[in-house]
Amino acid sequence: MPKRRQQTQLEPSKGYLLVASYSKAYYDAAIRCAISIRDHHPDARIVLFTHADFIKDSDRYLFEDVITGIPYHMRAKLWALDKTPFDITLYLDCDTEIWHNDISNIFDLLGDSDIAITNIREYAGKGTNVSKTEKMTHHCGVFLYRKNTTISFMQKWWCDYLIQTTRGPWPYPEYESNMKPWDQFTFWRLLKEEFKNIKMRVGIHKRLWVKNNIPGTPLILASAEKKQNYSGKNKILIDDRPDNVEQWRSKGGFGILHTSAQDTIKQLQNIGL
């Protein structure tokens, strides 16, 4: 077991949660993920939820605990989330790999929020439209959460996902039925309809980059539809979505559609920056 920094009784416990179910391939991915965490955060506390028949004794050194008896289910992560042993947890999909020592600072990004998460990038998602006017916004493969304020939410996420994916009529006719397999949809719907009191923080990857590269720089993060509210004369938006850029320009700001670093730098130079 790697040595780790002892946390005081007053300090909330913080750790990583990995879940490997359904296929041995997910277990193998979880081991690679845990190794990458150890490479960049040697004293990390990591817990693995998996099946007893998946475990290799030679892998146990990577984890503070290995918990078995989980469902054989593609989304067993939803079952495990409320059972985290930590006060503040970073959940990682098993196919995640950590590449930088900055990961050790990520727990600070939760702040006073209940959940901190990144947004779905539409070019990487298989579908985000939940209705003619609404889109899923949260990516559920990496997120921080506070246990004591989210237990009910996490339990409901698992239960409602099971209802959502059962055979029979689609239970949410106001939303597109192609959302059926996606736990992101369940997450989005619960926040919208039943857990409006959950305090969300979005864009944790951006906050971490600013903290480590340009500390002290004010950072404003807004959802796509709200970005235009910050537009105006002498204000610049660099964005990879054409609709965001057009909305920004319509409000008087200067918008740059990001297609490559070289092109964006050139456009900034053209306006004297």
N, C-alpha and C positions, 0 to 999 in steps of 0.2 A: 504493500500500500504506500503510495507516495506521501511524503510528509506535507502537511498543509498548515497554513496559518490558522491558529486557534481564534475563533470568534468569541467575543465576550457575551455575557448573558444579556446585556442591553442591546447588542447589535443583532439585527435580524439575520437569520441564517440565509445563505445564498448558495444556490447550486444549479447544476445542469440536469435536465431530465431527458432521457432517451427512451424510446419505446420500439421494440422489435417484435413484431407478431406476424403470424400467417405464413411467412416464408423465411427459410434460413438465410436467404439473400439479404433480408433486412437486418438480421443479426450481424452478418459479416460487415454490412455497411455501418452499423452502429459501432462496431469495434474500430473501424477506420476513423469514424468521427471522434470517438473517445481518445484515440491516439493523437489526433490533430489538436484536440483540446489540451491534452497533457503537454504537447510540444510547445504550446504558447501560453499556457496557464498551468504550470506544474502543480500548484497546490489546490487546484480546482476540486470541488466536491461534485461528483458525478454519480447519479443513480440510474440504473438500467431496469426497465420493466420488460420481461421477456418470458419465454417458455423454458421449463426445466430441461427439456430434451435438446434445446439449442445451445446450452451453456457449455463452454470449454473451461475447465479449471484454470488453464493457463491464461485466460483473459480476465480473471476476477480481480487482478491487481489494479486494473484500470478504474475500478468502481468502489465507491464507499459502500454501496449496497447493490445487490441484484435481487429483484423482487419477481417472483414467479406467480403462477395461477391466474394469468391474465387471459382475456378472451382470445380465441383464434379468429381475429377479425381484422380486415384491412385498416380500420380506423380505431384500433384498440387504444391509440393515443388518447382519444376522447374519454375513454373509461379511466385512464390512468391519471389524468391531469389533476383531479381533486385530491388524489392520494399522494401528492408530492410531500416529502418530509421537510421541505424548505419553506421559510416564510416568503422568500422571493425566489422565483424559479425562472430560468431560461429554458424554454422548451425548444429543442432542435429536431427537425426531421432527420432520420438516420443518414440520409445521403448528403448531409451538410458536412463541409470540411472547413476547419479554421486555419487561416493563413497568417495571422498577425497577432502580436502580443497585446494589441489594444483590446482584445476580447476580455481581458481581466477587468476592464473598466465599464463593461456594458451594464452591469447591474445598477450603476449610478443613474442610468438614463431613465429608469422608471420614475424617478422623482416622487411626487405625491400621487401619481396616477395608479390605477388598478391594473391596467393592461397597457403595454407599450408594444407596438407592432409596426410592420412596414406595409406599404400599399402594394396591391397587385399591379404589376406592369403589364399592360394590355398585350404587348407584343410577346410576352412570355406565358400568358394565360390562355386557356382553352375556351374561355367564354366568361364574360363578366356581366352581360345584360340579364337582369332578373325580371325585368318588365320592359314595356316600351319607353318608360321614363326613368328607370332606376338601374344602377349598376352595383355589383359587389365591389367593395373597395379594399378589403383587408386580406393580406396574404398570411395564411395560417401555418406556414412551415417553420417560422422562427418568431418567437415572441416572449416577452417578459410578462410575468403576472404576480400579483400579490395574493397569497393564499387566503387570508382571512376575509377578504372582501369579494372574492370571486368563486367560492366553493359552490354556491347555489347555481351560479351561471355555468360552471364547468359541468356539474351534474346534469343540468338541463340540456346542455349542448350534446352530450352523449345520448340521453333519452330521446330527444327530439330528432337526432340524426337517425336513430333506429326506426322511429315512426316514419320519417321522411323517405327512407329507402325500402320500406316493406312493399311487398307486392300488393297491388290494388290501385284504386283511384289516387291520383296525385292530391295530397291533402291541402295544397295551397293554390287554389285555382287563380288567385290574383297574380301569381308569379309564373314565370316560364317553367314548364315541366322538365326542360333539359337541365335544370338545376338539381335534379334528384340525387345524383351521385356525389355532390360536392358538399363537404363539411364546411367550406367557406360560406356557402349560402346559409346554412344553419346558424353559423356564427353571426353573420350580417343580420339575419332576420330577428334573432333574439335581441341583439343590441337595439334594433329599430323598434321592436314591438313590446318587449317585456323587461328589458334591463337598461332602461334609459339612464339610470343613475350610475352606471359603470363609467368611471373616469378613464378616457382613452388618451393615449399619447401615440401619435403616428409619426413615422419617419425616423426610427431609432438609428438606422444606418447613417443618415445625414447628420444627426446630432453627434454621433460618435466621431465622425470624420472632423467636424468643426471643433469639437472639444480637443482633439489630439493634434490638429494641424493649424488652426487659427483660433485658439482659445480666447474667449471674451468677446468674440464677434456676435452681434445680435443675430438671431436666426428666427425667421418667421416661416412656419410651415402651414400650408393650406391645402385643402382638398381641391381637386381639379376645377370644380364648378365655382369655387370661391377665389381662385387666384386672381381673376379679373378685378376683384374688389380692391386690389392693391395697385392697380395700374394708374398711370397718369403721366404727365409731361416729365421728361428726363428720367423715367423709370424703365429699367430693362428686365425683360424676362427671357431666360434661355430654357427652352423646353423641347422635349422630343415628341410632343403631341401637337399636330397641326391645329386642332380645335382650340387648344389652350392659347397658342400663339395668336390665332385670329381674334379670339375674345379679348386678349390683352391689347392688341393693336386697336380694336374697336373702341377701347376706353382711353385711347390717347397715348399709350405706352409704346416703347420700341421692343418688338418681339423678334427673337432669333430662334428659328427652328434648328435644333441640334441634330445633325446627322453624323458629325465626326468632330473630334477635337480641333483638327486642322481648319475645318470650315468655320467653326464657331470663333476661333481665335482671329481668323481673317476678317470676319464680319465685325468683330469688336475693334479691330485695328482700323477698319474703314470708317468708323465713327469717332476715331481719335482716342481710343482707349488702349 
